[in-house]
Amino acid sequence: MSFFIAIFFPLLLLLFPLTTSASAVKAQPGQKSTTCYYNVGPKVGQEEDLQGQIKPLLIGKPCTDGEGSSGSAVMDQEDEERIEAEAAAKSAAKYAKPPLNPPTPESD
């Protein structure tokens, strides 16, 4: 049993992270972040922005603090707000465009 815990459990966590953050659902393809949600180690259950310590990682990729905690890259509140603002601006621009063939006045 201890063999399973020591060898297979960490491998399973790499394949299937226990991320409870909903940010992975909102992530866009190719979205990167420096925020790590820890699911193993002393900081389990915590999020930490490692900006300046790690390069931005694709959402869901493994990350570590180098001090015994590891987890997955997740979007933080700033990432979510930026994506929502970009989506709102894109939506507003879509409706602000003039029609391709504006109506012409009818002649009598």
C-alpha positions as CSV (number, residue, x, y, z in Angstrom):
1,M,0.0,0.0,0.0
2,S,2.8,2.4,0.8
3,F,4.3,1.6,-2.6
4,F,1.1,2.9,-4.2
5,I,1.1,6.0,-2.2
6,A,4.8,6.8,-2.8
7,I,4.9,6.0,-6.5
8,F,1.5,6.0,-8.2
9,F,-0.4,8.7,-6.3
10,P,2.0,11.6,-7.3
11,L,1.9,10.3,-10.9
12,L,-1.9,10.4,-10.8
13,L,-1.9,13.9,-9.5
14,L,0.2,15.0,-12.4
15,L,-2.2,13.4,-14.8
16,F,-5.4,14.4,-13.0
17,P,-4.8,17.5,-10.8
18,L,-7.2,18.1,-7.9
19,T,-7.7,21.7,-8.8
20,T,-10.9,23.0,-7.2
21,S,-10.6,26.4,-8.8
22,A,-13.3,27.1,-11.4
23,S,-10.8,29.1,-13.4
24,A,-9.8,26.1,-15.6
25,V,-13.3,26.2,-17.0
26,K,-13.1,29.8,-18.0
27,A,-9.6,29.6,-19.5
28,Q,-9.2,30.2,-23.2
29,P,-7.0,27.9,-25.3
30,G,-3.4,28.9,-24.8
31,Q,-4.2,31.0,-21.7
32,K,-1.1,31.3,-19.4
33,S,-0.7,32.3,-15.8
34,T,1.9,32.5,-13.0
35,T,-0.7,31.7,-10.3
36,C,-0.3,28.2,-8.8
37,Y,-3.1,26.3,-6.9
38,Y,-1.4,23.9,-4.6
39,N,-2.8,20.4,-4.1
40,V,0.2,18.8,-2.5
41,G,2.5,20.0,0.3
42,P,2.4,22.5,3.1
43,K,0.4,25.1,1.1
44,V,-2.3,22.6,-0.1
45,G,-5.6,24.4,-0.9
46,Q,-3.9,27.8,-1.4
47,E,-3.3,29.9,-4.5
48,E,-0.1,31.9,-4.9
49,D,1.1,34.2,-7.7
50,L,4.6,33.3,-8.5
51,Q,5.2,36.2,-10.9
52,G,8.9,36.8,-11.2
53,Q,9.7,33.4,-9.9
54,I,8.4,31.3,-12.8
55,K,7.6,31.8,-16.4
56,P,3.9,31.9,-17.3
57,L,2.5,28.4,-17.6
58,L,-0.5,27.1,-19.6
59,I,-3.5,26.7,-17.4
60,G,-3.6,23.2,-15.9
61,K,0.2,22.6,-16.2
62,P,2.1,21.5,-13.1
63,C,3.8,24.1,-11.0
64,T,5.8,24.2,-7.7
65,D,7.0,26.8,-5.3
66,G,10.3,24.9,-4.9
67,E,9.6,24.5,-1.1
68,G,7.7,21.2,-1.2
69,S,4.3,22.4,-2.5
70,S,3.1,21.6,-6.0
71,G,-0.1,22.0,-8.0
72,S,-1.5,23.4,-11.2
73,A,-1.4,26.7,-12.9
74,V,-4.7,28.5,-12.7
75,M,-6.2,31.8,-13.6
76,D,-6.3,34.4,-10.8
77,Q,-8.8,37.2,-10.3
78,E,-6.8,39.6,-12.5
79,D,-6.7,37.1,-15.4
80,E,-10.5,36.5,-15.1
81,E,-11.2,40.2,-15.1
82,R,-9.0,40.9,-18.1
83,I,-10.6,38.1,-20.1
84,E,-14.1,39.3,-19.2
85,A,-13.2,42.9,-20.2
86,E,-11.7,41.7,-23.5
87,A,-14.9,39.7,-24.2
88,A,-17.1,42.7,-23.4
89,A,-15.0,45.0,-25.6
90,K,-15.2,42.4,-28.5
91,S,-18.9,42.1,-28.1
92,A,-19.4,45.9,-28.0
93,A,-17.2,46.3,-31.2
94,K,-19.3,43.6,-32.9
95,Y,-22.5,45.6,-32.4
96,A,-20.9,49.0,-33.1
97,K,-19.8,48.1,-36.7
98,P,-21.9,49.8,-39.4
99,P,-23.7,47.4,-41.7
100,L,-21.7,46.3,-44.8
101,N,-24.4,47.4,-47.2
102,P,-26.1,50.5,-45.7
103,P,-29.5,51.2,-47.1
104,T,-29.7,53.7,-49.9
105,P,-32.4,56.3,-50.1
106,E,-35.1,55.5,-52.5
107,S,-35.6,57.9,-55.4
108,D,-39.1,59.0,-56.4
